[in-house]
Amino acid sequence: MKKTIIGFVIGMLTFSLLLGNKAFATDDVSTSKGSKCDPYTNYSCLDNYLGDDIATRFFNYYKLEMDHAAAPTDPKAPSSSRAGWPATPESTPPMPFTEWPYGATTSIGVSRPNSVDSPLMASIGNTSGGKWLQDNHIQIYGWVEPDFNFSTNSRRPGGNAPMAYMYTPDTTQLDQSVLYVERVPDTVQTDHIDWGFRLSGLYGQNYRYTTAYGIASYQLLKRNDIYGYDFPMEYGELYIPQVAEGLVLRLGRYISIPDIEAQLAPNNYMYSHSMTYTFDNYTNEGLVGSLAVTKNLTLQLGVIDGTEAAIWHMGEKVHNPDPNPLYPGSTFLKDPGAKPSLVACARYTWNNGSDDIYPCMDGINNGVWGYNNVQWYGFTYYHKFNDKWHLSYEIYDLFQRNVANINNPTAAAAIVNGGTPFSPQYMPFNAPNGAQCKSSDLTCTANSIGTVAYLNYQFSPLDNISFRPEFYDDQQGQRTGIKTRYLNFGLGWQHWLSPQIELRPEVDYDYALNKDAFNGNSNRGIAPDRRYTLLGAMDAIVHF
């Protein structure tokens, strides 16, 4: 299966690169029906250009868009933004988004159904099934993402950690193969209630970072598989325009609210991720309401079951084989972080969309040591200087309480002997870390502070350069496994061959200020022996 997917990806890239050559791509082509047309100047001839059968239409669509920054424009399409709404600040390509990111909702005032530019949907557009999907505002699309890296680290696997998404040095791999089935509610209109949903499936190395405890987590926590699957987004939405400027209710599993970055490859500036993002909240399950109070102000409030927690783990207890001062009972909660939790955010946009601030708190409960029960407080800020330059900035503080102190012999023995929910007897691999506390107490509060920025320069409609400086302070070593502070500097180029194909080469330098943090493997008990990592990497995203 893996070889088949990688072979498909390589074939697609080769085909696409050939199409990118001027000898193969032209806007004025003869169709199978003998006519000539350019859908970019005469949209009505798009079907003629694409042809009749599915395979021909699929590859002709890639060919059509080569060297263009957008799909041909349908002059009959309704406006993609509500009248008087703040201007859409960016475009994709070359950015990973058009609106400044905010989570757990379909963007209010700027979302239309059937708006994803998809070769697959174009290829089946003239079939009965494709027409049924179009009429019912359902789209099926996705992407594949192969990549490689070369590094100053040598330990395989895992030597690049705590850097993520390319944690094994000098490797070529399939990061993500993703499929979406979705219906987007029409949030531009204000005259009727609408609804939507998204069902997603992910296969690849990146399942390691989306895994929630209890949702196919045996792959990561029981077997430490290199490749695996996950379902990071499974939700339904209801849009009610009659409440203020619009209310969206989302119920299900979704990507956590805050952050510049995201798990899904097309939503990131660069291939790699900051540590600020890597050791953050990833997915939640629950109900979140997003209310556009005005065109500039959106408030969000939700109740969830914690972070990376399965709702069926709430209240579930398991046998304690080693009662101890940390967990003295004969049982303990399977995941103490699976409990009712609060999400609350406020988004304010001004300067006609050029500025945006988004303070949030996420996964808020009593904060006890759980699988990933981090208490998140922070904000993102975006500023557009002009059509070429913009800045994205994020800072947060996150913590967990009552984390076992691995410097305390009693707490360390409890972990080894099965006396905690995250002992090797329950989680042989990739269990949450204990804390390296300053005192000799059994437990302490584990804090970390992360701050990261992306300075972006768009020098063509298909090209952007991102510079990423970062500081990360893992104060008790609970997030990364090493009690140290980190500096990261990344420089990446996002080059699009078309709206469907993106190449992202980059170079990164990571440095641990206090002690060696790289070239180890915690699952094998191998301590890190290097203070820094210099890494070059590139991925390709091929949409379908």
C-alpha positions as CSV (number, residue, x, y, z in Angstrom):
1,M,0.0,0.0,0.0
2,K,2.7,2.5,1.0
3,K,4.8,1.8,-2.2
4,T,1.6,2.2,-4.3
5,I,0.8,5.6,-2.8
6,I,4.4,6.9,-3.1
7,G,4.6,5.6,-6.7
8,F,1.3,7.5,-7.5
9,V,2.7,10.7,-5.9
10,I,6.0,10.4,-7.9
11,G,4.0,9.8,-11.1
12,M,1.8,12.8,-10.5
13,L,4.7,15.1,-9.8
14,T,6.5,13.9,-12.9
15,F,3.4,14.5,-15.0
16,S,2.8,17.9,-13.5
17,L,6.4,19.1,-14.0
18,L,6.2,18.1,-17.6
19,L,3.0,20.0,-18.0
20,G,4.7,23.0,-16.4
21,N,7.1,23.1,-19.4
22,K,5.9,25.6,-22.1
23,A,6.3,22.9,-24.7
24,F,3.5,21.0,-23.1
25,A,1.2,23.7,-21.6
26,T,-0.7,26.3,-23.6
27,D,-3.8,28.3,-23.0
28,D,-5.0,27.9,-26.6
29,V,-5.5,24.2,-27.3
30,S,-7.5,22.1,-29.7
31,T,-10.1,20.1,-27.8
32,S,-11.3,16.6,-28.8
33,K,-14.3,18.3,-30.4
34,G,-12.1,20.2,-32.8
35,S,-12.6,23.7,-31.4
36,K,-10.1,26.0,-29.8
37,C,-10.7,27.8,-26.5
38,D,-9.1,29.4,-23.5
39,P,-11.3,29.0,-20.5
40,Y,-9.5,32.0,-18.8
41,T,-10.9,34.3,-21.5
42,N,-14.0,32.4,-22.4
43,Y,-15.3,30.5,-19.4
44,S,-18.2,29.0,-21.3
45,C,-15.8,26.7,-23.2
46,L,-14.4,25.0,-20.1
47,D,-16.2,21.7,-20.7
48,N,-15.0,21.7,-24.3
49,Y,-11.5,22.2,-23.1
50,L,-11.6,19.4,-20.5
51,G,-13.2,16.8,-22.7
52,D,-15.7,14.0,-22.0
53,D,-14.2,11.1,-20.1
54,I,-13.1,11.3,-16.4
55,A,-9.4,10.6,-16.9
56,T,-9.0,13.1,-19.7
57,R,-10.8,15.8,-17.8
58,F,-8.7,15.1,-14.7
59,F,-5.4,15.6,-16.4
60,N,-6.6,18.4,-18.7
61,Y,-7.6,20.3,-15.6
62,Y,-4.0,20.2,-14.2
63,K,-2.8,21.2,-17.6
64,L,-5.2,24.1,-17.8
65,E,-4.1,25.7,-14.5
66,M,-0.3,25.3,-15.0
67,D,1.5,28.7,-14.5
68,H,-1.8,30.3,-13.3
69,A,-2.5,31.6,-9.8
70,A,-6.2,30.7,-9.8
71,A,-8.8,28.7,-11.6
72,P,-10.8,30.3,-14.5
73,T,-13.4,32.7,-13.2
74,D,-17.1,31.9,-13.7
75,P,-18.7,35.3,-14.5
76,K,-22.0,34.0,-13.2
77,A,-20.6,33.0,-9.8
78,P,-22.1,34.9,-6.9
79,S,-19.9,37.2,-4.8
80,S,-17.6,35.3,-2.4
81,S,-17.9,38.0,0.3
82,R,-20.8,39.7,2.0
83,A,-21.2,43.4,1.0
84,G,-19.4,45.7,3.4
85,W,-17.4,42.9,5.0
86,P,-13.7,43.5,5.7
87,A,-11.5,42.9,2.6
88,T,-10.0,39.4,2.2
89,P,-6.4,40.0,3.0
90,E,-4.5,37.3,1.2
91,S,-4.8,34.9,-1.7
92,T,-4.0,31.2,-2.2
93,P,-1.6,30.7,-4.0
94,P,0.8,31.7,-2.7
95,M,-0.4,31.9,0.9
96,P,-1.9,28.9,2.8
97,F,-5.1,30.9,3.5
98,T,-7.2,33.8,2.3
99,E,-8.7,34.9,5.7
100,W,-6.6,35.3,8.8
101,P,-7.0,31.9,10.5
102,Y,-9.5,31.4,13.2
103,G,-10.6,27.9,14.2
104,A,-13.6,25.7,14.9
105,T,-15.9,27.4,12.4
106,T,-16.5,28.0,8.7
107,S,-15.5,31.7,8.1
108,I,-18.5,33.8,8.5
109,G,-19.4,36.2,5.7
110,V,-16.9,34.9,3.2
111,S,-17.8,31.2,2.6
112,R,-19.7,29.7,-0.4
113,P,-20.4,26.1,-1.1
114,N,-18.7,24.4,-4.1
115,S,-15.9,26.8,-3.9
116,V,-12.9,24.4,-3.6
117,D,-10.9,24.3,-6.8
118,S,-10.6,20.5,-7.3
119,P,-9.3,18.5,-10.3
120,L,-11.4,15.5,-9.1
121,M,-14.6,17.5,-9.0
122,A,-13.9,19.0,-12.4
123,S,-13.2,15.5,-13.8
124,I,-16.6,14.1,-12.7
125,G,-18.5,17.4,-13.3
126,N,-20.3,16.0,-16.4
127,T,-21.3,12.7,-14.8
128,S,-24.6,12.1,-13.1
129,G,-22.8,11.5,-9.8
130,G,-20.8,14.7,-10.2
131,K,-23.9,16.7,-11.0
132,W,-25.7,15.3,-7.9
133,L,-22.8,16.3,-5.7
134,Q,-22.7,19.8,-7.3
135,D,-26.5,20.2,-6.8
136,N,-26.2,19.2,-3.2
137,H,-23.1,21.3,-2.5
138,I,-20.9,18.4,-1.6
139,Q,-17.3,18.2,-2.7
140,I,-14.7,15.4,-2.5
141,Y,-11.1,16.4,-2.7
142,G,-7.7,16.1,-1.0
143,W,-4.0,16.0,-1.5
144,V,-0.8,13.9,-1.2
145,E,2.4,15.2,0.4
146,P,5.7,13.4,-0.1
147,D,8.9,14.9,1.4
148,F,12.6,14.5,2.3
149,N,15.1,16.0,4.7
150,F,18.8,15.9,5.4
151,S,20.1,16.7,8.8
152,T,23.2,17.1,11.0
153,N,21.6,14.4,13.2
154,S,22.3,10.7,12.5
155,R,20.0,8.7,14.9
156,R,17.4,6.8,13.0
157,P,14.5,6.8,13.8
158,G,13.8,9.9,15.8
159,G,17.1,11.8,15.8
160,N,15.6,15.1,14.7
161,A,13.1,15.2,17.6
162,P,11.9,17.3,19.3
163,M,11.6,18.8,15.8
164,A,8.4,17.4,14.3
165,Y,7.0,16.3,11.0
166,M,10.5,15.2,9.9
167,Y,11.6,13.6,13.2
168,T,13.8,11.0,11.5
169,P,16.9,12.5,9.8
170,D,17.9,11.8,6.2
171,T,14.6,10.3,5.2
172,T,12.1,10.3,2.3
173,Q,8.6,9.7,3.4
174,L,4.9,10.2,2.8
175,D,3.8,12.8,5.3
176,Q,0.1,13.0,4.4
177,S,-2.4,11.5,2.0
178,V,-5.7,13.2,2.9
179,L,-9.3,12.9,1.7
180,Y,-12.1,15.3,2.5
181,V,-15.8,14.9,1.9
182,E,-17.5,18.2,2.9
183,R,-20.4,20.5,2.5
184,V,-19.7,24.2,3.3
185,P,-22.6,26.3,4.6
186,D,-23.3,29.5,2.7
187,T,-22.3,32.2,5.2
188,V,-22.4,35.0,2.7
189,Q,-26.2,35.0,2.4
190,T,-28.3,36.2,5.4
191,D,-31.8,35.0,4.4
192,H,-31.9,31.3,5.4
193,I,-30.4,28.8,7.8
194,D,-27.8,26.5,6.2
195,W,-25.7,23.5,7.2
196,G,-22.5,21.8,6.5
197,F,-20.2,19.0,7.5
198,R,-16.7,17.6,7.0
199,L,-15.5,14.0,7.0
200,S,-11.7,13.6,6.8
201,G,-9.3,10.7,6.5
202,L,-5.5,11.0,6.8
203,Y,-2.8,8.4,6.2
204,G,0.9,8.9,6.5
205,Q,3.7,9.7,9.0
206,N,1.8,12.7,10.3
207,Y,-0.8,10.6,12.0
208,R,1.7,10.8,14.9
209,Y,0.8,14.4,15.5
210,T,-3.0,14.3,15.1
211,T,-3.6,11.2,17.3
212,A,-6.1,11.5,20.1
213,Y,-5.9,9.0,23.0
214,G,-8.6,6.4,22.3
215,I,-9.1,7.2,18.6
216,A,-7.1,4.5,16.7
217,S,-4.3,5.5,19.1
218,Y,-3.0,1.9,19.4
219,Q,-0.9,2.6,16.3
220,L,1.2,5.2,18.1
221,L,0.9,4.3,21.8
222,K,1.0,0.5,21.5
223,R,3.1,-0.1,18.4
224,N,4.8,3.1,17.5
225,D,4.0,2.6,13.8
226,I,5.9,4.8,11.4
227,Y,2.8,5.2,9.2
228,G,-0.8,5.2,10.4
229,Y,-4.2,6.6,9.8
230,D,-6.5,9.1,11.6
231,F,-9.7,11.0,11.3
232,P,-8.8,14.5,12.5
233,M,-12.0,16.3,11.5
234,E,-15.5,14.7,11.7
235,Y,-18.0,17.4,12.4
236,G,-21.3,19.0,11.4
237,E,-22.2,22.7,11.3
238,L,-25.3,24.8,11.5
239,Y,-25.3,28.4,10.2
240,I,-28.0,30.7,11.6
241,P,-27.8,34.2,9.9
242,Q,-30.6,35.7,12.0
243,V,-28.5,36.0,15.1
244,A,-26.4,39.2,15.0
245,E,-24.3,39.0,11.9
246,G,-24.4,35.2,11.9
247,L,-23.9,32.2,14.3
248,V,-22.1,29.0,13.4
249,L,-22.5,25.9,15.6
250,R,-19.9,23.2,15.1
251,L,-20.3,19.7,16.8
252,G,-17.8,16.9,16.5
253,R,-14.0,16.5,16.3
254,Y,-12.1,19.5,14.9
255,I,-8.7,21.1,14.8
256,S,-7.9,23.0,17.9
257,I,-8.9,26.7,17.8
258,P,-5.7,28.8,18.2
259,D,-2.4,28.9,16.2
260,I,-0.9,30.2,13.0
261,E,0.0,26.7,11.9
262,A,-2.2,23.6,11.4
263,Q,-1.7,19.9,11.0
264,L,-2.9,19.8,7.4
265,A,-0.1,20.6,5.0
266,P,-1.9,23.1,2.7
267,N,-2.7,25.3,5.8
268,N,0.9,26.0,6.7
269,Y,3.4,28.5,5.3
270,M,6.3,26.0,5.5
271,Y,6.8,22.3,5.5
272,S,8.3,22.2,9.0
273,H,6.6,23.3,12.1
274,S,7.7,25.4,15.0
275,M,8.1,23.8,18.5
276,T,5.5,26.3,19.6
277,Y,3.0,24.5,17.4
278,T,4.5,21.0,17.8
279,F,3.8,20.8,21.6
280,D,0.4,22.5,21.5
281,N,-3.2,21.4,21.4
282,Y,-4.1,19.5,18.2
283,T,-7.7,18.3,18.2
284,N,-10.8,18.7,20.3
285,E,-14.2,17.1,20.4
286,G,-17.3,19.0,21.5
287,L,-19.6,21.9,20.6
288,V,-18.4,25.4,19.7
289,G,-20.5,28.4,18.8
290,S,-19.0,31.3,16.8
291,L,-21.0,34.5,16.8
292,A,-20.2,37.4,14.4
293,V,-21.3,40.2,16.7
294,T,-20.3,42.7,14.1
295,K,-18.5,42.4,10.8
296,N,-15.3,43.1,12.8
297,L,-15.9,41.2,16.1
298,T,-16.4,37.4,16.4
299,L,-16.9,35.7,19.8
300,Q,-16.4,32.0,20.3
301,L,-17.5,29.8,23.3
302,G,-17.6,26.0,23.5
303,V,-17.7,22.9,25.7
304,I,-15.3,20.1,24.8
305,D,-13.9,16.9,26.4
306,G,-10.4,18.1,26.8
307,T,-7.5,18.0,24.3
308,E,-6.6,14.8,22.3
309,A,-9.2,13.0,24.4
310,A,-11.8,10.5,23.4
311,I,-15.2,11.3,24.8
312,W,-15.8,7.7,25.8
313,H,-12.7,8.0,28.1
314,M,-14.6,10.5,30.3
315,G,-14.9,8.8,33.8
316,E,-13.5,5.5,32.6
317,K,-11.3,3.9,35.2
318,V,-8.6,1.1,35.0
319,H,-6.8,-1.1,37.5
320,N,-3.9,0.4,39.4
321,P,-1.3,-2.5,39.7
322,D,0.9,-0.4,42.0
323,P,-0.9,1.9,44.5
324,N,1.4,4.7,45.5
325,P,1.4,8.1,47.1
326,L,0.7,9.7,43.6
327,Y,-2.2,7.3,42.8
328,P,-3.1,5.6,46.0
329,G,-6.3,3.9,45.0
330,S,-6.9,0.5,43.4
331,T,-8.0,2.2,40.2
332,F,-7.4,5.5,38.4
333,L,-8.9,7.4,35.5
334,K,-7.7,6.0,32.2
335,D,-7.2,9.6,31.0
336,P,-7.5,12.3,33.7
337,G,-7.6,14.9,31.0
338,A,-10.9,13.6,29.5
339,K,-13.4,15.8,31.1
340,P,-15.7,18.8,30.4
341,S,-13.5,21.7,29.4
342,L,-14.0,25.3,28.2
343,V,-13.0,27.0,24.9
344,A,-13.4,30.8,24.6
345,C,-11.9,33.2,22.0
346,A,-12.5,36.7,20.6
347,R,-11.4,37.8,17.1
348,Y,-11.2,41.4,16.2
349,T,-10.4,42.6,12.7
350,W,-9.7,46.2,11.7
351,N,-8.1,48.4,9.1
352,N,-10.3,46.9,6.4
353,G,-8.9,43.4,7.2
354,S,-5.3,44.3,7.3
355,D,-5.0,43.8,11.1
356,D,-6.4,40.9,13.1
357,I,-6.0,39.9,16.8
358,Y,-7.3,36.6,18.2
359,P,-6.9,35.9,22.0
360,C,-8.0,32.5,23.1
361,M,-8.1,30.1,26.0
362,D,-8.4,26.4,25.0
363,G,-9.0,23.1,26.8
364,I,-9.6,24.8,30.2
365,N,-10.4,22.5,33.1
366,N,-8.6,21.7,36.4
367,G,-5.5,21.1,34.3
368,V,-4.3,17.8,36.0
369,W,-1.7,15.6,34.2
370,G,-3.5,14.0,31.3
371,Y,-2.6,12.5,27.9
372,N,-2.3,16.1,26.6
373,N,-4.4,18.1,29.0
374,V,-2.6,21.4,28.4
375,Q,-4.2,24.6,29.5
376,W,-3.7,27.1,26.6
377,Y,-3.7,30.9,27.0
378,G,-2.4,33.1,24.3
379,F,-3.1,35.0,21.1
380,T,-2.3,35.4,17.4
381,Y,-1.8,38.7,15.6
382,Y,-1.7,39.4,11.9
383,H,-0.7,42.6,10.1
384,K,-0.6,43.2,6.4
385,F,1.9,45.9,5.5
386,N,1.1,46.0,1.8
387,D,0.4,43.5,-1.0
388,K,3.8,42.0,-0.7
389,W,4.6,41.9,3.0
390,H,2.7,40.6,6.0
391,L,3.5,39.4,9.5
392,S,2.0,36.6,11.6
393,Y,2.8,36.4,15.3
394,E,1.8,34.1,18.2
395,I,2.6,33.8,21.9
396,Y,1.2,31.5,24.5
397,D,1.6,30.0,28.0
398,L,0.4,26.5,28.6
399,F,0.6,24.3,31.6
400,Q,-0.5,21.1,33.4
401,R,-0.9,20.6,37.1
402,N,0.1,17.6,39.3
403,V,2.6,16.2,36.8
404,A,4.7,13.4,38.2
405,N,8.2,14.6,39.2
406,I,10.7,12.2,37.6
407,N,13.3,13.6,39.9
408,N,11.4,12.2,42.9
409,P,12.3,8.5,43.5
410,T,8.8,7.6,44.6
411,A,7.1,9.3,41.6
412,A,9.7,7.8,39.2
413,A,9.1,4.3,40.7
414,A,5.4,4.7,40.3
415,I,5.8,5.4,36.6
416,V,8.1,2.4,36.0
417,N,5.9,0.0,38.1
418,G,2.6,0.8,36.4
419,G,1.3,3.1,39.1
420,T,0.2,5.9,36.7
421,P,-2.2,6.1,33.8
422,F,0.8,6.7,31.5
423,S,3.2,4.0,32.7
424,P,4.7,1.7,30.1
425,Q,2.2,-1.0,31.1
426,Y,-0.5,1.2,29.6
427,M,1.5,3.2,27.0
428,P,4.6,1.4,25.8
429,F,5.4,4.2,23.4
430,N,5.1,8.0,23.2
431,A,3.5,8.4,26.6
432,P,3.3,12.0,28.0
433,N,6.4,13.0,29.8
434,G,6.7,13.6,33.5
435,A,8.1,16.9,34.8
436,Q,11.6,17.8,36.0
437,C,10.6,19.8,39.0
438,K,12.7,22.3,40.9
439,S,11.7,20.8,44.2
440,S,11.6,17.2,45.5
441,D,7.8,17.2,45.7
442,L,5.9,14.2,44.1
443,T,4.4,16.5,41.5
444,C,4.6,20.1,40.2
445,T,3.0,22.3,37.6
446,A,4.7,22.0,34.2
447,N,4.8,25.3,32.2
448,S,6.0,26.2,28.8
449,I,6.1,29.5,26.9
450,G,6.2,29.6,23.1
451,T,6.4,32.5,20.8
452,V,6.9,32.4,17.0
453,A,6.5,34.8,14.1
454,Y,6.4,34.4,10.3
455,L,7.6,37.4,8.2
456,N,6.3,36.8,4.7
457,Y,7.3,38.4,1.3
458,Q,5.2,37.6,-1.7
459,F,7.3,38.3,-4.8
460,S,5.0,36.9,-7.4
461,P,1.4,35.5,-7.5
462,L,3.0,32.0,-7.2
463,D,5.8,32.6,-4.8
464,N,6.3,33.5,-1.2
465,I,9.3,33.5,1.2
466,S,8.8,33.0,4.9
467,F,11.3,33.8,7.7
468,R,10.4,32.1,11.0
469,P,12.1,33.1,14.3
470,E,11.0,31.3,17.4
471,F,11.7,31.0,21.2
472,Y,10.5,28.1,23.2
473,D,11.0,27.6,26.9
474,D,10.2,24.1,28.2
475,Q,10.5,25.1,31.9
476,Q,10.1,21.6,33.4
477,G,10.9,19.5,30.3
478,Q,7.3,18.1,30.2
479,R,6.6,19.0,26.5
480,T,9.9,18.1,24.7
481,G,11.4,15.8,27.3
482,I,14.3,18.1,27.8
483,K,14.3,20.9,30.4
484,T,15.8,23.7,28.3
485,R,15.1,26.7,26.2
486,Y,15.2,26.6,22.4
487,L,15.9,29.0,19.5
488,N,14.7,28.3,16.0
489,F,15.3,30.1,12.7
490,G,13.6,28.8,9.6
491,L,13.7,30.1,6.0
492,G,11.3,28.7,3.5
493,W,10.2,29.3,-0.1
494,Q,6.7,28.3,-1.2
495,H,6.7,27.9,-5.0
496,W,3.4,27.0,-6.8
497,L,3.4,25.5,-10.2
498,S,-0.3,26.0,-10.2
499,P,-3.1,26.2,-7.7
500,Q,-2.9,22.4,-7.4
501,I,0.9,21.8,-7.0
502,E,3.2,23.4,-4.4
503,L,6.9,22.9,-3.6
504,R,8.3,24.1,-0.3
505,P,12.1,23.9,0.2
506,E,13.5,25.3,3.4
507,V,16.4,25.4,5.8
508,D,16.1,25.3,9.6
509,Y,18.5,25.9,12.5
510,D,17.4,24.8,16.0
511,Y,19.5,25.3,19.1
512,A,19.0,24.2,22.7
513,L,20.4,26.8,25.1
514,N,20.9,24.7,28.2
515,K,21.7,21.1,27.3
516,D,21.8,18.5,24.6
517,A,18.3,18.0,23.1
518,F,18.8,16.4,19.7
519,N,19.9,13.1,18.2
520,G,18.3,10.9,20.8
521,N,15.3,8.4,20.9
522,S,13.2,8.5,24.0
523,N,11.3,5.3,23.0
524,R,14.5,3.4,23.0
525,G,16.0,5.1,26.0
526,I,18.7,6.8,24.0
527,A,19.7,10.2,25.4
528,P,20.3,13.1,23.1
529,D,23.9,14.1,22.5
530,R,23.7,17.2,20.3
531,R,22.9,20.8,21.2
532,Y,21.8,22.0,17.7
533,T,20.3,20.8,14.4
534,L,20.9,22.2,11.0
535,L,18.3,20.8,8.6
536,G,17.4,21.1,4.9
537,A,14.0,19.8,3.8
538,M,11.4,20.0,1.0
539,D,7.9,18.7,0.5
540,A,5.5,18.7,-2.4
541,I,1.7,19.1,-2.1
542,V,-0.3,17.7,-5.0
543,H,-4.0,18.5,-4.7
544,F,-6.8,16.5,-6.4
